[in-house]
Amino acid sequence: MTPVHFSFSSAFILGMMGLAFHRTHLLSALLCLEGMMLSLFIALALWALQFESTGFSTAPMLLLAFSACEASTGLALLVATARTHGTDRLQNLNLLQC
C-alpha cells in the first residue's frame, strides 16, 4: 500500500470511527460524514487521474455534488432540531415522538 492510499484510507477510517464513537452532537456527526466524503473525493479524483481516462473523470464531481446535497440536508436538519428541541444532542432526539 502506497503512502497516499494509506493516508486516504486512514482518513476515511478515522472519520468512520469518529462517527461511531463520538455521537453526542449532530454537528460532530455531520463533520465526521464530511471528512469521510472529502477523503473519498480526493481518493476518487487521484484514481481518475491515475487512469487518465475521460470516463472516470466525472465520478469525483458526481460524488462532490452528492456530498454537497448531503451537507445541505444535514445542516437543514441541524437547524430544525435546534429550533424544535433547543439543542443538537442526539440523545434528546426521539423518532417515535412528533
Phi and psi in degrees as GROMACS dihedral restraints (atoms count N, CA, C in turn):
[ dihedral_restraints ]
;  ai    aj    ak    al  type     phi  dphi    fc
    3     4     5     6     1   -75.5    20    10
    4     5     6     7     1   161.2    20    10
    6     7     8     9     1   -62.2    20    10
    7     8     9    10     1   -30.7    20    10
    9    10    11    12     1   -68.1    20    10
   10    11    12    13     1   -45.3    20    10
   12    13    14    15     1   -64.4    20    10
   13    14    15    16     1   -37.9    20    10
   15    16    17    18     1   -64.6    20    10
   16    17    18    19     1   -41.1    20    10
   18    19    20    21     1   -68.0    20    10
   19    20    21    22     1   -39.5    20    10
   21    22    23    24     1   -73.7    20    10
   22    23    24    25     1   -37.1    20    10
   24    25    26    27     1   -69.8    20    10
   25    26    27    28     1   -36.1    20    10
   27    28    29    30     1   -70.0    20    10
   28    29    30    31     1   -34.0    20    10
   30    31    32    33     1   -65.7    20    10
   31    32    33    34     1   -39.4    20    10
   33    34    35    36     1   -66.8    20    10
   34    35    36    37     1   -42.6    20    10
   36    37    38    39     1   -68.2    20    10
   37    38    39    40     1   -37.3    20    10
   39    40    41    42     1   -65.0    20    10
   40    41    42    43     1   -39.1    20    10
   42    43    44    45     1   -64.2    20    10
   43    44    45    46     1   -39.2    20    10
   45    46    47    48     1   -68.4    20    10
   46    47    48    49     1   -38.6    20    10
   48    49    50    51     1   -67.5    20    10
   49    50    51    52     1   -38.6    20    10
   51    52    53    54     1   -63.8    20    10
   52    53    54    55     1   -36.9    20    10
   54    55    56    57     1   -69.8    20    10
   55    56    57    58     1   -33.6    20    10
   57    58    59    60     1   -79.4    20    10
   58    59    60    61     1   -36.6    20    10
   60    61    62    63     1  -102.3    20    10
   61    62    63    64     1   -24.8    20    10
   63    64    65    66     1  -115.3    20    10
   64    65    66    67     1    65.1    20    10
   66    67    68    69     1  -101.4    20    10
   67    68    69    70     1    45.4    20    10
   69    70    71    72     1   -86.3    20    10
   70    71    72    73     1   -40.4    20    10
   72    73    74    75     1  -117.6    20    10
   73    74    75    76     1   148.4    20    10
   75    76    77    78     1   -67.7    20    10
   76    77    78    79     1   -33.1    20    10
   78    79    80    81     1   -65.7    20    10
   79    80    81    82     1   -39.5    20    10
   81    82    83    84     1   -68.0    20    10
   82    83    84    85     1   -34.5    20    10
   84    85    86    87     1   -66.6    20    10
   85    86    87    88     1   -39.8    20    10
   87    88    89    90     1   -66.6    20    10
   88    89    90    91     1   -37.6    20    10
   90    91    92    93     1   -66.7    20    10
   91    92    93    94     1   -37.8    20    10
   93    94    95    96     1   -65.5    20    10
   94    95    96    97     1   -39.9    20    10
   96    97    98    99     1   -63.7    20    10
   97    98    99   100     1   -39.3    20    10
   99   100   101   102     1   -68.2    20    10
  100   101   102   103     1   -36.5    20    10
  102   103   104   105     1   -64.9    20    10
  103   104   105   106     1   -38.7    20    10
  105   106   107   108     1   -65.1    20    10
  106   107   108   109     1   -43.0    20    10
  108   109   110   111     1   -67.4    20    10
  109   110   111   112     1   -35.6    20    10
  111   112   113   114     1   -66.4    20    10
  112   113   114   115     1   -41.5    20    10
  114   115   116   117     1   -67.3    20    10
  115   116   117   118     1   -37.3    20    10
  117   118   119   120     1   -65.3    20    10
  118   119   120   121     1   -39.8    20    10
  120   121   122   123     1   -63.7    20    10
  121   122   123   124     1   -46.5    20    10
  123   124   125   126     1   -67.3    20    10
  124   125   126   127     1   -39.8    20    10
  126   127   128   129     1   -65.7    20    10
  127   128   129   130     1   -40.2    20    10
  129   130   131   132     1   -69.9    20    10
  130   131   132   133     1   -35.2    20    10
  132   133   134   135     1   -67.7    20    10
  133   134   135   136     1   -41.2    20    10
  135   136   137   138     1   -68.3    20    10
  136   137   138   139     1   -32.6    20    10
  138   139   140   141     1   -66.4    20    10
  139   140   141   142     1   -40.2    20    10
  141   142   143   144     1   -67.6    20    10
  142   143   144   145     1   -36.5    20    10
  144   145   146   147     1   -69.7    20    10
  145   146   147   148     1   -32.0    20    10
  147   148   149   150     1   -69.7    20    10
  148   149   150   151     1   -36.8    20    10
  150   151   152   153     1   -82.5    20    10
  151   152   153   154     1   -19.6    20    10
  153   154   155   156     1    53.0    20    10
  154   155   156   157     1    43.1    20    10
  156   157   158   159     1  -116.8    20    10
  157   158   159   160     1   143.2    20    10
  159   160   161   162     1   -76.2    20    10
  160   161   162   163     1   -20.1    20    10
  162   163   164   165     1   -69.4    20    10
  163   164   165   166     1   -30.9    20    10
  165   166   167   168     1   -88.9    20    10
  166   167   168   169     1    -7.3    20    10
  168   169   170   171     1   -76.4    20    10
  169   170   171   172     1   -19.5    20    10
  171   172   173   174     1   -85.4    20    10
  172   173   174   175     1   -18.6    20    10
  174   175   176   177     1   -62.6    20    10
  175   176   177   178     1   -43.4    20    10
  177   178   179   180     1   -64.4    20    10
  178   179   180   181     1   -35.8    20    10
  180   181   182   183     1   -70.3    20    10
  181   182   183   184     1   -35.1    20    10
  183   184   185   186     1   -66.1    20    10
  184   185   186   187     1   -41.0    20    10
  186   187   188   189     1   -64.8    20    10
  187   188   189   190     1   -38.1    20    10
  189   190   191   192     1   -66.4    20    10
  190   191   192   193     1   -36.6    20    10
  192   193   194   195     1   -66.9    20    10
  193   194   195   196     1   -43.2    20    10
  195   196   197   198     1   -66.3    20    10
  196   197   198   199     1   -33.6    20    10
  198   199   200   201     1   -67.4    20    10
  199   200   201   202     1   -38.5    20    10
  201   202   203   204     1   -66.5    20    10
  202   203   204   205     1   -39.0    20    10
  204   205   206   207     1   -64.9    20    10
  205   206   207   208     1   -40.1    20    10
  207   208   209   210     1   -64.3    20    10
  208   209   210   211     1   -39.9    20    10
  210   211   212   213     1   -67.7    20    10
  211   212   213   214     1   -41.6    20    10
  213   214   215   216     1   -68.4    20    10
  214   215   216   217     1   -37.8    20    10
  216   217   218   219     1   -66.1    20    10
  217   218   219   220     1   -40.5    20    10
  219   220   221   222     1   -64.5    20    10
  220   221   222   223     1   -40.9    20    10
  222   223   224   225     1   -69.2    20    10
  223   224   225   226     1   -34.9    20    10
  225   226   227   228     1   -65.4    20    10
  226   227   228   229     1   -40.7    20    10
  228   229   230   231     1   -66.2    20    10
  229   230   231   232     1   -36.1    20    10
  231   232   233   234     1   -63.8    20    10
  232   233   234   235     1   -44.4    20    10
  234   235   236   237     1   -66.5    20    10
  235   236   237   238     1   -40.6    20    10
  237   238   239   240     1   -65.8    20    10
  238   239   240   241     1   -41.7    20    10
  240   241   242   243     1   -72.0    20    10
  241   242   243   244     1   -33.5    20    10
  243   244   245   246     1   -67.7    20    10
  244   245   246   247     1   -33.8    20    10
  246   247   248   249     1   -73.8    20    10
  247   248   249   250     1   -40.3    20    10
  249   250   251   252     1   -82.8    20    10
  250   251   252   253     1   -40.7    20    10
  252   253   254   255     1  -100.3    20    10
  253   254   255   256     1   -17.3    20    10
  255   256   257   258     1    85.6    20    10
  256   257   258   259     1    -4.3    20    10
  258   259   260   261     1  -152.4    20    10
  259   260   261   262     1   166.1    20    10
  261   262   263   264     1  -110.4    20    10
  262   263   264   265     1    17.7    20    10
  264   265   266   267     1   -69.5    20    10
  265   266   267   268     1   133.6    20    10
  267   268   269   270     1   -74.7    20    10
  268   269   270   271     1   -19.1    20    10
  270   271   272   273     1   -73.5    20    10
  271   272   273   274     1   -23.1    20    10
  273   274   275   276     1   -83.1    20    10
  274   275   276   277     1   -12.2    20    10
  276   277   278   279     1   -85.3    20    10
  277   278   279   280     1   134.2    20    10
  279   280   281   282     1  -132.7    20    10
  280   281   282   283     1   121.6    20    10
  282   283   284   285     1   -74.6    20    10
  283   284   285   286     1   -18.0    20    10
  285   286   287   288     1   -81.8    20    10
  286   287   288   289     1   -18.5    20    10
  288   289   290   291     1   -95.7    20    10
  289   290   291   292     1   145.2    20    10
